[in-house]
Amino acid sequence: MEVLNNSENNNSELEKIISNLLEEDPYLREILKQTSKSHNITEDTVIDNDDDRGILGNSVSDQLNNLEEAIRVVDNEIYTQISSHHEDLIKQITGLEILEGAVDTVSSRSETLRSCLERINNRILEPYKKLATRTQQLSRLQEVCDILRRIVRVFYLQSKLESQISSSGGGGGTAVAMRDIVKAAQNVNDLSMILELIPHGIEIVIKDRGFLQRIKSDIESQSEQMLNQGLENENINLISTALQVYRNLDLLNSKITTTTNSFIRRLEETIKSCLSVKELTQLTNTSSNKHRTAPGGATMPLNMAAFRAALWSSLERMSDYISDIYKQISVLQSVINDKDDLCIKTDIKSIIRDHLIEITNEEIKCASNNSTHIKQTFEGEYPKLLKIFLQLSIKLDNNISHLDSSFQSCFITSLSTFETAYLSRSLSRLFDPVNLVFPSSSSAPCPSKSDLDAVFRAVSSELSVSSVDERLCVLVARNISKSCELFASKCEDWIDVSEVSSRQVINPPTETQKRNSDLVHLMESFHSSICKIVISHPNSEVIDIISNSLKNIESLMFQTTAVIFDSVQLNVQNIIKTMHDESYKVPVVNPPPTSLYIRELQTFINRCYTDYIKLYQGISCFSSLLNRMNLRTVEFSLRYISLIDEPASEGGKLKIAADLNKLEQILSYGDHFRFSDSGAPYRLLVEFRNLIFQDESNLRSNPSLGTVIPYSLVLNIIFSRSTYEISSPHSLAGWSVSQYSDWLDSHQSENERLALIKGTLEAYEHSIQATERTEYNQLYPLMIELLQQGVRFNR
């Protein structure tokens, strides 16, 4: 029974504990709800102590039954939970008791600590308040002492300033002696800094503030005057003193900026004024002494000559003014660079240079856009405009370092539009006289040399006017070269070398030939006159440009003249070819006779020289063409002599020599030309004439072989002496003499000619071997030896 009683008591206590736990622990209540659900107890059957309105049902008895069942289930579940966690619950109750003891201990100790802190605070707070009060008093006393020391410093600096100031003569103002102005500026700056540290409201320094402002203003004004005077007179000492004053006043950077802007503004105003149409018009009217008006009050047209004179005078004044200003800038920059203590890194010259170029470019462009008179003047007289700016750039470039860019290129860029227009007009001025020389009708008479005077005047004038600048000279020279090319093109259109009448040399000269001759002499006159104008020009590039353009004229002259010379040469060759109709196996006759062909040649050349060749005498290419024809005539004559198909007798050799002597006289053209001065043709003729009489043994040692007389020519002579035993190259190939001559003309290389002869000699050697003969022709070893010498000589 005691056990049961104890169990009931324990259960009652547990029920109380569980009831409290359910009220305090929502988690436990959730578990009970879930348990009720597992036992098929709906929410409607669970009674909530706090919500009587949750009871739903059809009758009170049913609800009571359900409630009792729920209570029973809950009691069972509580009992089950407590039974299974009985030991844990006992331990938790024991832990709570220990925790309550610990909390009581901490609470008592916290109280003890709080009381200790209160006692410490009471012991420290009072001394701290006293110390803070004393510290504040000491700080204020220190501040007052500093103010008093500054006031004393103010009195001291004020007395120094008063001693540095001297009364100006009766003006009532103040002035600082130049030797003391730098120190005074430093004192003013020091005084200003000290007064900024002294609080406002101290009456003893109120007057000093006013004194400081007045003295500072006077020193700034005096420094301004000193700087301006130094810049105007380029006085380095004054400028250096003024800058030092501004540095001491801590105004140097702002003053440098102000001065730079002042220079820029003055330059801009000057350039605008010099290019102002209104002011230029006023100057024009002033120079005319009165403003002329037409009837009715209308304004008379502007006097362009006076306007241009005023414009150029204004530009020259602008150039001088810009130069003077830039000198001042250069002096200022040099002072800044020399004084390291100024600590200024601003490059004033570069800044003003950039602005000057920009302003000049803009104002010139604006003036030309706003005034057609200015635009026409600049375009028409661009060299004069360029000269002014080139002279200005020289003055300015002398005042800048080599590291700075040149003003010249910048100014030229600014004037590029006027340069283009001027060059266009220049080209037109050069083309017009050339076009006037040649009438539009091709049937008009050939222009005369006097018609070229206008062309020469235009060329000379353009070169003279453009001499202000080498670059402009080069551009004008290109225009002149174009006019030379135009002249050559016009002449080429008038020259006719396509018709047969321009090439014939049988009948008297035709009108076409005379016209071509006149045009060649016209080109020669043009060529020589242009060369005389250009040759003395100091710019070699100009000379080269114009000289290169004259090469077209030289080529046209040469081609036109060569037509006649080639026609004459062709007929001369046809006459020379008839020499093979002559017989050279004749007895010795004294004096030896001349051949028929040489007499015919003399008659033909004398007539051609009088009728045709003499027409071109005096042109630059005449001598070269005549010498070329002489050389060709000599070479062709000697070639055909070397190809005579039979050995000549002694009388025949004398006849050949007489023909060559006559040929020498013929090529002197009736003493109009010294054939002995022709050089290579004369030496070839003389040496060959001597060679005719030399035997085989002397041929080996002839010094003229190779240098004057080709080896191939000598070998052809030996072929003719071999009495047909050794076939000549053309005979072996089955060619005629004329075909062989054409082959030699198309193969000018001596190596090719010797190769053909070598093949011929090898063929002869094979023929000897094939016929099993034991001896070669007596001339064969000599020919082999000369062939080898020729190959070595031309290697």
C-alpha positions in Angstrom: 0.0 0.0 0.0 2.8 2.3 0.8 4.3 1.6 -2.6 1.0 2.4 -4.2 0.5 5.5 -2.2 4.0 6.6 -3.0 3.3 5.9 -6.7 0.1 7.9 -6.6 1.9 10.8 -4.9 4.6 10.6 -7.4 2.1 10.5 -10.2 0.3 13.6 -8.8 3.6 15.5 -8.6 4.5 14.4 -12.1 1.1 15.5 -13.3 1.7 18.9 -11.9 5.1 19.1 -13.5 3.7 17.8 -16.9 0.9 20.4 -16.7 3.4 23.1 -16.2 5.6 21.8 -19.0 2.6 21.6 -21.4 1.8 25.2 -20.6 5.4 26.4 -21.1 6.5 24.1 -23.9 4.6 24.4 -27.3 6.8 21.6 -28.7 5.4 19.2 -26.2 1.9 20.2 -27.0 2.6 19.5 -30.7 3.8 16.0 -29.8 0.6 15.4 -27.9 -1.5 16.5 -30.9 0.4 14.1 -33.1 -0.1 11.4 -30.6 -3.8 12.1 -30.5 -4.0 11.8 -34.3 -2.2 8.4 -34.1 -4.9 7.2 -31.7 -7.7 8.5 -34.1 -8.5 11.4 -31.9 -9.6 14.4 -34.0 -9.0 18.0 -33.3 -12.6 18.4 -32.4 -12.2 15.9 -29.6 -9.2 17.7 -28.0 -10.2 20.2 -25.4 -8.2 23.4 -25.3 -8.2 25.1 -21.9 -7.9 28.5 -23.6 -10.6 28.1 -26.2 -13.9 26.7 -25.1 -15.3 27.6 -28.5 -13.5 24.7 -30.2 -15.8 22.2 -28.8 -18.1 21.0 -31.5 -20.6 18.2 -31.5 -24.3 17.3 -31.5 -24.7 16.7 -27.8 -23.0 17.5 -24.5 -22.7 13.8 -23.5 -20.9 12.9 -26.6 -18.5 15.7 -26.1 -17.9 14.7 -22.5 -17.1 11.2 -23.5 -14.7 12.3 -26.1 -13.1 14.6 -23.6 -12.6 11.9 -21.1 -11.2 9.6 -23.7 -8.8 12.3 -24.8 -7.7 12.9 -21.2 -7.1 9.3 -20.7 -5.0 9.1 -23.8 -3.0 12.1 -22.8 -2.4 10.7 -19.3 -1.2 7.5 -20.8 1.1 9.2 -23.2 2.5 11.5 -20.5 3.0 8.5 -18.3 4.8 6.7 -21.1 7.1 9.7 -21.9 8.0 10.3 -18.2 8.6 6.6 -17.6 11.0 6.4 -20.6 12.8 9.7 -19.7 12.7 9.5 -15.9 16.5 9.6 -15.3 17.0 12.5 -17.8 14.3 14.5 -16.1 15.9 13.9 -12.6 19.3 15.0 -14.0 17.8 18.2 -15.5 16.3 19.1 -12.1 19.7 18.6 -10.4 21.4 20.8 -13.1 18.9 23.5 -12.5 19.8 23.7 -8.8 23.5 23.9 -9.6 22.8 26.6 -12.2 20.9 28.6 -9.6 23.9 28.5 -7.3 26.3 29.6 -10.0 23.9 32.5 -10.9 23.8 33.6 -7.2 27.6 33.6 -7.0 28.0 35.7 -10.2 25.4 38.1 -9.1 27.2 38.7 -5.8 30.5 39.2 -7.4 29.0 41.6 -10.0 27.7 43.7 -7.2 31.1 43.8 -5.5 32.7 44.9 -8.8 30.2 47.6 -9.4 30.9 49.0 -5.9 34.6 48.9 -6.6 34.2 50.8 -9.9 32.1 53.5 -8.2 34.9 54.0 -5.6 37.6 54.2 -8.3 35.5 56.6 -10.4 35.1 58.9 -7.4 38.8 58.9 -6.8 39.8 59.6 -10.5 37.1 61.9 -11.9 37.9 64.9 -9.7 41.6 65.1 -10.5 40.8 64.6 -14.2 38.4 67.5 -14.3 41.0 69.7 -12.6 43.7 68.6 -15.1 41.4 69.2 -18.1 40.7 72.7 -16.8 44.4 73.5 -16.3 45.2 72.1 -19.8 42.6 74.3 -21.4 43.9 77.3 -19.6 47.5 76.5 -20.7 46.3 76.0 -24.4 44.6 79.4 -24.4 47.6 80.9 -22.8 49.8 79.4 -25.5 47.5 80.7 -28.2 47.6 84.1 -26.7 51.4 84.0 -26.6 51.6 83.0 -30.2 49.3 85.8 -31.2 51.5 88.2 -29.1 54.6 86.9 -30.9 53.0 87.4 -34.3 51.9 90.9 -33.3 55.5 91.6 -32.3 56.6 90.1 -35.7 54.1 92.3 -37.4 55.5 95.4 -35.7 59.0 94.4 -36.6 58.1 93.7 -40.3 56.1 96.9 -40.4 59.1 98.9 -39.2 61.3 97.2 -41.8 58.8 98.1 -44.6 58.6 101.7 -43.4 62.4 101.9 -43.6 62.4 100.5 -47.1 59.8 102.9 -48.3 60.9 106.4 -49.5 58.6 109.2 -50.2 58.1 110.0 -53.9 58.7 113.5 -55.0 55.7 115.5 -53.8 53.2 112.9 -55.1 52.0 111.9 -51.7 52.4 108.2 -52.7 55.0 105.7 -51.8 57.7 104.1 -53.7 60.2 101.4 -52.9 63.8 101.7 -54.0 64.7 99.2 -56.7 67.5 97.7 -54.5 65.0 97.1 -51.7 61.9 96.1 -53.6 62.7 92.4 -53.6 63.2 92.4 -49.8 60.2 94.5 -49.4 58.1 92.1 -51.4 59.4 89.2 -49.2 58.5 91.2 -46.1 55.1 92.0 -47.4 54.5 88.3 -48.1 55.7 87.4 -44.6 53.5 90.1 -43.1 50.5 88.9 -45.1 51.0 85.3 -43.9 51.4 86.4 -40.3 48.3 88.6 -40.4 46.3 85.7 -41.8 47.1 83.7 -38.6 46.0 86.5 -36.3 42.3 86.5 -35.6 40.2 89.3 -36.8 38.9 91.8 -34.2 42.3 92.7 -32.6 42.3 96.4 -32.9 46.1 96.9 -32.6 46.7 95.2 -36.0 43.7 96.7 -37.9 45.8 99.6 -39.2 48.5 97.2 -40.1 46.2 95.3 -42.4 45.3 98.4 -44.3 49.0 99.3 -44.4 49.8 95.9 -45.8 47.2 96.2 -48.6 48.4 99.6 -49.6 52.1 98.6 -49.7 51.3 95.3 -51.5 49.3 97.2 -54.1 52.1 99.8 -54.6 54.8 97.0 -54.9 52.7 95.1 -57.5 52.1 98.3 -59.5 55.8 99.2 -59.4 56.8 95.6 -60.4 54.3 95.7 -63.2 56.0 98.9 -64.5 59.4 97.4 -64.0 58.4 94.2 -65.9 56.9 96.2 -68.8 59.9 98.5 -69.0 62.3 95.5 -68.9 60.4 93.8 -71.7 60.3 96.9 -73.9 64.0 97.6 -73.4 65.0 93.9 -73.2 66.6 94.6 -69.9 67.3 91.3 -68.2 68.0 92.9 -64.8 64.7 94.6 -64.6 62.8 91.5 -65.8 64.7 89.3 -63.3 64.0 91.7 -60.4 60.3 91.9 -61.3 59.9 88.2 -61.5 61.7 87.8 -58.1 59.3 90.3 -56.6 56.3 88.3 -57.9 57.8 85.2 -56.6 58.2 86.7 -53.1 54.6 87.9 -53.3 53.6 84.4 -54.3 52.1 85.7 -57.5 54.6 84.5 -60.0 52.5 81.7 -61.6 49.5 83.9 -62.0 51.6 86.8 -63.3 53.3 84.5 -65.9 49.8 83.3 -67.0 48.5 86.9 -67.2 51.6 88.1 -69.2 51.3 85.2 -71.6 47.6 85.9 -72.2 48.5 89.6 -72.7 51.0 88.7 -75.3 48.5 86.5 -77.1 45.9 89.2 -77.0 48.2 91.8 -78.3 49.3 89.5 -81.2 45.7 88.7 -82.0 44.6 92.4 -82.0 47.6 93.4 -84.2 47.0 90.7 -86.8 43.3 91.5 -86.9 44.0 95.2 -87.3 46.5 94.7 -90.1 44.1 92.5 -92.0 41.0 94.6 -91.4 39.4 95.6 -94.6 37.9 98.6 -92.9 41.2 100.0 -91.7 42.9 99.1 -95.0 40.2 101.0 -96.9 40.7 104.0 -94.6 44.4 103.9 -95.2 43.7 103.8 -99.0 41.4 106.8 -98.8 43.9 108.7 -96.6 46.7 108.1 -99.1 44.5 109.5 -101.8 44.1 112.7 -99.6 40.3 112.6 -100.0 37.4 110.3 -100.3 36.3 110.5 -103.9 32.6 110.2 -104.5 30.7 109.9 -107.7 27.7 112.1 -108.6 24.8 111.5 -106.3 27.0 110.5 -103.4 27.9 107.1 -104.6 31.2 105.7 -103.6 33.9 105.5 -106.2 35.5 102.1 -107.0 38.3 101.1 -104.7 41.8 102.1 -105.9 43.3 98.6 -106.1 46.9 99.8 -106.4 46.6 102.0 -103.3 44.7 99.2 -101.5 47.5 96.7 -102.3 50.2 99.2 -101.2 48.3 99.7 -97.9 47.9 96.0 -97.5 51.6 95.2 -98.0 52.6 98.1 -95.8 50.3 96.9 -93.1 51.7 93.3 -93.3 55.3 94.6 -93.0 54.3 96.6 -89.9 52.6 93.4 -88.5 55.8 91.5 -89.2 57.9 94.0 -87.3 55.5 94.1 -84.4 55.3 90.3 -84.1 59.1 90.2 -84.2 59.4 92.8 -81.5 56.9 91.0 -79.3 58.6 87.7 -79.8 61.9 89.2 -78.8 60.4 90.2 -75.5 59.0 86.7 -75.1 62.4 85.2 -75.8 64.1 87.5 -73.2 61.4 86.6 -70.6 61.8 82.9 -71.4 65.6 83.1 -71.1 65.4 84.8 -67.7 63.0 82.1 -66.5 65.3 79.4 -67.8 68.4 81.0 -66.2 66.8 81.5 -62.7 66.4 78.0 -61.3 65.0 79.4 -58.0 61.8 80.6 -59.8 60.8 76.9 -60.2 58.7 77.6 -63.3 58.3 74.9 -65.9 56.0 76.8 -68.2 57.3 77.1 -71.8 55.9 80.5 -72.7 57.5 80.5 -76.2 55.9 77.3 -77.2 52.5 78.4 -75.9 52.7 81.7 -77.8 54.2 80.1 -80.9 51.2 77.7 -81.1 48.7 80.5 -80.6 50.6 82.8 -83.1 50.4 80.2 -85.8 46.8 79.4 -85.1 45.8 83.1 -85.0 47.7 83.8 -88.2 46.1 80.9 -90.0 42.6 81.8 -88.8 42.9 85.6 -89.5 44.4 85.2 -93.0 41.7 82.7 -93.9 39.0 84.9 -92.5 40.4 88.0 -94.3 40.6 86.3 -97.6 37.0 84.9 -97.2 35.6 88.3 -96.3 37.4 90.3 -98.9 37.9 89.4 -102.6 40.5 92.2 -102.9 42.7 90.7 -100.2 42.2 87.2 -101.7 43.2 88.4 -105.2 46.2 90.3 -103.8 47.5 87.3 -101.9 46.9 84.9 -104.8 48.4 87.2 -107.5 51.3 88.4 -105.4 51.9 85.3 -103.4 55.8 85.5 -103.6 55.6 88.9 -101.9 53.3 87.5 -99.2 55.6 84.5 -98.8 58.6 86.7 -98.5 57.1 88.7 -95.7 56.3 85.5 -93.7 59.7 83.9 -94.5 61.5 87.0 -93.2 59.3 86.9 -90.2 60.0 83.2 -89.6 63.8 83.8 -89.9 63.5 86.5 -87.2 61.4 84.2 -85.0 63.5 81.1 -85.6 66.6 83.0 -84.5 64.9 83.4 -81.2 63.9 79.8 -80.6 66.0 76.7 -79.8 66.8 74.1 -82.3 64.4 71.7 -80.5 61.4 73.8 -81.4 59.7 73.4 -84.7 60.3 75.9 -87.5 57.9 78.7 -88.0 58.6 78.5 -91.8 56.9 75.2 -92.4 53.9 76.3 -90.3 53.5 79.6 -92.1 53.8 77.9 -95.5 51.1 75.5 -94.5 48.9 78.5 -93.5 49.5 80.0 -97.0 49.0 76.8 -98.9 45.7 77.8 -100.5 47.2 81.0 -101.9 50.3 79.0 -103.1 48.0 76.6 -105.0 46.2 79.5 -106.7 49.4 81.3 -107.5 50.9 78.2 -109.1 47.8 77.7 -111.2 48.1 81.3 -112.4 51.8 80.9 -113.0 51.1 77.8 -115.2 48.6 79.8 -117.1 51.0 82.7 -117.6 53.6 80.2 -118.9 51.2 78.3 -121.2 49.6 81.4 -122.8 52.7 82.6 -124.7 53.5 79.1 -125.8 50.0 78.7 -127.2 50.2 82.0 -129.0 53.4 81.0 -130.7 51.6 78.2 -132.6 48.5 79.3 -134.5 45.5 76.9 -134.5 45.8 76.4 -138.3 48.5 73.9 -139.4 48.7 75.7 -142.7 50.0 78.9 -141.0 53.6 79.9 -141.5 56.2 78.5 -139.1 56.7 80.7 -136.0 59.8 82.8 -135.9 62.4 83.1 -133.1 61.1 86.5 -132.2 57.8 84.9 -131.4 59.5 83.1 -128.5 60.5 86.3 -126.7 57.2 86.4 -124.8 57.9 82.8 -123.6 61.4 83.6 -122.4 60.2 86.8 -120.6 57.5 84.7 -118.8 60.0 82.0 -117.8 62.6 84.6 -116.6 59.9 86.6 -114.7 58.5 83.5 -113.0 62.0 82.4 -111.8 62.9 85.9 -110.7 59.7 86.4 -108.7 59.8 82.9 -107.1 63.4 83.4 -106.0 62.2 84.4 -102.5 62.0 80.7 -101.5 63.8 77.6 -102.8 60.8 75.5 -102.4 58.6 77.9 -104.4 61.4 78.0 -107.0 61.2 74.2 -107.4 57.4 74.4 -107.7 57.6 77.1 -110.4 60.4 75.1 -112.1 57.9 72.2 -112.4 55.5 74.6 -114.1 58.2 75.7 -116.5 59.0 72.1 -117.2 55.3 71.6 -118.1 55.5 74.6 -120.4 58.6 73.1 -122.1 56.7 69.8 -122.5 53.8 71.8 -124.0 56.2 73.5 -126.4 57.7 70.1 -127.4 54.2 68.7 -127.9 53.2 71.7 -130.1 56.3 71.3 -132.2 55.7 67.6 -132.6 52.2 68.3 -133.9 53.7 70.6 -136.5 56.6 68.4 -137.6 55.8 65.9 -140.4 58.2 63.0 -140.9 55.7 60.4 -142.0 55.4 61.4 -145.6 57.8 60.4 -148.3 58.3 64.1 -149.1 60.0 64.6 -145.8 62.5 61.8 -146.4 63.5 62.2 -150.1 67.0 63.4 -150.9 66.9 63.1 -154.7 65.0 66.2 -155.6 65.4 69.7 -154.1 64.1 70.1 -150.5 60.3 70.1 -150.2 58.2 72.5 -148.3 57.7 69.9 -145.6 61.5 69.5 -145.2 62.0 73.2 -145.0 59.2 73.5 -142.4 60.8 70.7 -140.4 64.1 72.4 -140.5 62.6 75.7 -139.4 60.9 74.0 -136.5 64.1 72.3 -135.5 65.9 75.6 -135.4 63.0 77.1 -133.4 63.4 74.3 -130.9 67.1 74.9 -130.8 66.6 78.6 -130.1 64.0 77.7 -127.4 66.4 75.1 -125.9 69.5 77.4 -125.8 67.6 80.4 -124.5 65.9 78.4 -121.7 69.3 77.0 -120.8 70.9 80.5 -120.6 68.1 81.6 -118.3 68.3 78.6 -116.0 72.0 77.9 -116.0 72.9 80.7 -113.6 70.1 79.8 -111.1 71.6 79.1 -107.7 69.2 76.1 -107.0 70.6 73.0 -108.6 67.3 71.2 -108.3 65.6 73.9 -110.4 68.3 73.4 -113.1 67.8 69.6 -113.0 64.0 69.8 -113.3 64.0 72.2 -116.3 66.9 70.4 -117.9 65.1 67.1 -117.7 62.1 68.7 -119.4 64.3 70.0 -122.2 65.4 66.4 -123.0 62.0 65.9 -124.8 62.9 68.8 -127.1 66.5 67.4 -127.6 65.0 64.0 -128.5 62.5 65.6 -130.9 65.3 67.6 -132.6 67.5 64.6 -132.9 64.7 62.4 -134.3 63.6 65.0 -136.8 67.1 65.7 -138.0 68.1 62.1 -138.0 65.4 61.5 -140.7 67.4 63.4 -143.2 70.8 62.0 -142.2 69.4 58.4 -142.3 68.0 59.0 -145.8 71.4 60.4 -147.0 73.1 57.5 -145.3 70.9 54.9 -147.0 71.7 56.3 -150.4 75.4 56.5 -149.6 75.4 52.8 -148.7 73.7 52.0 -152.0 76.4 53.9 -153.9 79.2 52.1 -151.9 77.7 48.7 -152.7 78.5 49.4 -156.4 82.3 49.2 -155.6 82.1 45.4 -156.3 81.4 46.3 -159.9 84.9 47.7 -160.1 88.0 45.6 -161.0 90.9 45.7 -158.7 93.2 43.6 -160.8 94.7 46.6 -162.7 98.3 47.6 -163.4 100.1 50.2 -161.5 99.3 53.7 -162.9 100.7 57.0 -161.6 98.7 58.7 -160.4 96.4 55.9 -159.5 92.8 56.3 -160.8 89.7 56.6 -158.5 86.7 54.3 -158.8 83.5 55.4 -160.5 81.5 54.8 -157.3 83.7 57.2 -155.3 83.2 59.9 -157.9 79.4 59.4 -157.8 79.6 59.4 -154.0 81.4 62.7 -154.0 78.8 64.3 -156.2 75.9 62.9 -154.1 77.3 63.9 -150.7 78.3 67.4 -151.9 74.7 68.0 -153.2 73.1 66.5 -150.0 75.2 68.7 -147.8 74.3 71.8 -149.7 70.6 71.0 -150.1 69.7 69.1 -146.9 72.4 68.7 -144.3 73.3 72.4 -144.3 69.6 73.1 -143.4 70.3 71.8 -139.9 73.7 73.3 -139.3 73.9 75.1 -136.0 71.7 72.8 -134.0 73.2 71.0 -130.9 72.9 67.5 -132.3 74.3 68.4 -135.8 77.9 67.4 -135.0 76.9 64.1 -133.4 74.7 63.1 -136.3 77.3 64.1 -138.9 80.0 62.2 -137.0 77.7 59.2 -136.7 77.1 59.3 -140.5 80.8 59.6 -141.2 81.6 56.7 -139.0 78.9 54.6 -140.6 80.1 55.6 -144.1 83.7 54.6 -143.2 82.8 51.3 -141.6 80.5 50.4 -144.5 83.1 51.3 -147.1 85.9 49.3 -145.3 83.5 46.4 -144.9 82.8 46.2 -148.6 86.5 46.6 -149.4 87.3 43.7 -147.1 84.6 41.6 -148.9 86.1 42.0 -152.4 85.9 38.5 -153.8 89.3 38.4 -155.4 92.9 39.4 -154.3 93.7 42.9 -155.4 96.8 43.5 -157.5 99.3 46.2 -156.6 97.6 48.6 -158.9 94.3 47.6 -157.3 95.6 48.3 -153.9 96.8 51.7 -155.1 93.3 52.3 -156.5 91.7 51.3 -153.2 94.1 53.7 -151.4 93.2 56.5 -153.8 89.5 55.8 -153.2 90.1 56.1 -149.4 92.0 59.3 -149.8 89.1 60.7 -151.9 86.6 59.5 -149.3 88.5 61.5 -146.7 88.1 64.6 -148.8 84.5 63.8 -149.4 83.7 63.5 -145.7 85.2 67.0 -145.1 82.2 68.3 -147.0 84.1 70.9 -149.1 86.2 72.2 -146.1 83.0 72.8 -144.1 84.1 70.1 -141.7 87.5 68.8 -140.7 87.3 65.0 -141.0 90.6 64.7 -139.1 88.8 66.0 -136.0 86.1 63.3 -136.2 88.1 61.0 -134.0 87.3 57.3 -134.4 86.2 57.4 -138.1 89.4 59.2 -139.1 91.7 56.8 -137.2 89.9 53.8 -138.6 90.2 55.1 -142.2 93.9 55.9 -141.8 94.9 52.6 -140.2 92.9 50.6 -142.7 94.6 52.4 -145.6 98.0 51.5 -144.2 96.8 47.9 -143.6 96.1 47.4 -147.3 99.8 47.3 -148.1 101.0 45.2 -145.2 101.9 41.5 -145.8 100.9 38.7 -143.6 104.0 38.9 -141.3 103.3 42.5 -140.5 99.7 41.9 -139.7 100.6 40.0 -136.5 102.4 42.9 -135.0 100.1 45.7 -136.1 99.3 47.7 -132.9 96.0 49.0 -134.2 94.4 45.6 -134.2 91.6 45.4 -131.8 91.9 49.0 -130.6 91.1 50.7 -133.9 90.6 48.0 -136.5 88.4 45.1 -135.5 89.9 41.6 -135.8 86.8 40.5 -137.8 87.5 43.1 -140.4 91.2 42.0 -140.8 90.1 38.3 -141.1 87.7 39.2 -143.8 90.5 40.8 -145.8 92.6 37.7 -145.4 89.7 35.6 -146.6 89.8 37.6 -149.8 93.5 37.0 -150.2 93.2 33.2 -149.9 92.2 32.8 -153.6 88.9 30.9 -152.9 90.7 28.0 -151.1 89.3 29.1 -147.8 85.7 30.0 -148.2 84.5 33.2 -146.7 81.8 33.1 -144.0 79.0 34.4 -146.3 80.1 32.0 -149.1 80.0 29.1 -146.8 76.5 30.1 -145.6 75.3 30.8 -149.1 74.7 34.5 -148.5 75.3 37.3 -150.8 77.6 40.2 -149.8 74.6 42.3 -149.1 73.0 39.6 -146.8 76.3 39.2 -145.0 76.5 43.0 -144.5 73.0 42.9 -143.1 74.0 40.1 -140.7 77.0 42.1 -139.5 74.7 45.1 -138.9 72.4 43.0 -136.8 75.3 41.5 -134.9 77.4 44.4 -133.6 79.2 42.3 -131.0 82.7 41.4 -132.1 82.5 38.1 -130.2 79.5 37.0 -132.4 81.4 38.0 -135.6 84.5 36.1 -134.5 82.3 33.1 -133.6 81.0 33.0 -137.2 84.6 33.2 -138.6 85.7 30.4 -136.2 82.9 28.2 -137.6 84.1 28.9 -141.1 87.7 28.0 -140.3 86.6 24.8 -138.5 84.6 23.9 -141.6 87.8 24.4 -143.7 89.7 22.3 -141.3 87.1 19.5 -141.6 87.2 19.7 -145.3 91.0 19.3 -145.3 90.7 16.2 -143.1 88.0 14.8 -145.2 90.1 15.0 -148.4 93.1 13.7 -146.5 95.3 16.5 -147.6 98.5 17.0 -145.7 98.9 20.8 -145.9 96.7 23.8 -145.0 96.6 27.0 -146.9 99.6 29.2 -145.9 97.2 31.9 -144.6 95.3 29.4 -142.3 97.8 29.5 -139.4 97.8 33.3 -139.5 94.0 33.4 -139.4 93.9 31.0 -136.5 96.4 33.1 -134.6 94.5 36.3 -135.3 91.2 34.6 -134.3 92.7 33.5 -131.0 94.1 37.0 -130.4 90.7 38.6 -131.1 88.9 36.2 -128.8 91.4 37.0 -126.0 91.1 40.7 -126.7 87.3 40.8 -126.5 87.0 38.4 -123.6 
